[in-house]
């Protein structure tokens, strides 16, 4: 059962890292005028 716990923990960690990366990319300033106007 310990092997399953390690696999589940690794899956959660990878999912969290991917989610954080997507959020980081989406928070970057974009070239869209509406987003630029909203950020200033």
Backbone as numpy.savetxt, mean C-alpha at the origin, in Angstrom:
# Nx Ny Nz CAx CAy CAz Cx Cy Cz
1.23 -27.45 12.67 0.40 -26.25 12.67 1.27 -25.00 12.67
2.48 -25.12 13.16 3.37 -23.96 13.19 3.72 -23.50 11.78
3.81 -24.45 10.83 4.11 -24.08 9.45 3.00 -23.21 8.87
1.74 -23.56 9.20 0.63 -22.77 8.71 0.65 -21.36 9.30
0.98 -21.25 10.58 1.04 -19.94 11.22 2.09 -19.06 10.54
3.24 -19.65 10.23 4.30 -18.89 9.57 3.85 -18.44 8.18
3.18 -19.32 7.46 2.71 -18.97 6.12 1.67 -17.86 6.19
0.75 -17.96 7.13 -0.29 -16.94 7.27 0.34 -15.61 7.65
1.30 -15.63 8.58 1.97 -14.39 8.99 2.71 -13.76 7.81
3.38 -14.60 7.02 4.10 -14.08 5.86 3.12 -13.48 4.85
1.97 -14.13 4.65 0.97 -13.62 3.71 0.44 -12.27 4.17
0.17 -12.14 5.46 -0.32 -10.87 5.99 0.74 -9.79 5.85
2.01 -10.13 6.12 3.08 -9.14 6.01 3.24 -8.67 4.56
3.20 -9.60 3.61 3.33 -9.23 2.20 2.15 -8.37 1.76
0.94 -8.75 2.20 -0.24 -7.96 1.84 -0.14 -6.55 2.41
0.33 -6.43 3.64 0.49 -5.12 4.25 1.51 -4.28 3.51
2.60 -4.90 3.10 3.64 -4.17 2.37 3.13 -3.69 1.02
2.40 -4.55 0.32 1.85 -4.14 -0.97 0.84 -3.02 -0.80
-0.02 -3.12 0.22 -1.01 -2.07 0.47 -0.33 -0.75 0.79
0.71 -0.80 1.62 1.44 0.43 1.95 2.08 1.02 0.70
2.61 0.19 -0.17 3.21 0.68 -1.40 2.19 1.34 -2.31
1.01 0.74 -2.43 -0.04 1.32 -3.27 -0.48 2.66 -2.69
-0.66 2.74 -1.37 -1.07 4.00 -0.74 0.01 5.05 -0.95
1.28 4.65 -0.83 2.38 5.60 -1.03 2.37 6.15 -2.45
2.14 5.27 -3.43 2.11 5.70 -4.84 0.92 6.62 -5.08
-0.24 6.29 -4.51 -1.43 7.11 -4.73 -1.33 8.46 -4.05
-0.53 8.57 -2.99 -0.39 9.85 -2.29 0.59 10.78 -3.00
1.34 10.30 -3.98 2.29 11.15 -4.68 1.55 12.19 -5.50
2.14 13.38 -5.65 1.49 14.41 -6.48 1.32 13.92 -7.90
0.19 14.18 -8.44 -0.12 13.69 -9.78 -0.11 14.86 -10.78
-0.17 14.56 -12.05 -0.18 15.60 -13.08 -1.60 16.10 -13.36
-2.57 15.54 -12.65 -3.96 15.95 -12.90 -4.20 17.34 -12.31
-4.77 18.26 -13.08 -5.00 19.62 -12.56 -5.91 19.63 -11.34
-6.91 18.78 -11.29 -7.84 18.75 -10.17 -7.10 18.35 -8.88
-6.21 17.37 -8.98 -5.47 16.94 -7.81 -4.50 18.04 -7.36
-3.85 18.69 -8.33 -2.93 19.79 -7.98 -3.69 20.92 -7.31
-4.86 21.26 -7.84 -5.66 22.33 -7.25 -6.12 21.97 -5.84
-6.43 20.70 -5.64 -6.91 20.25 -4.32 -5.77 20.25 -3.30
-4.55 19.95 -3.72 -3.44 19.85 -2.78 -2.93 21.22 -2.34
-3.15 22.27 -3.14 -2.63 23.58 -2.77 -3.63 24.30 -1.92
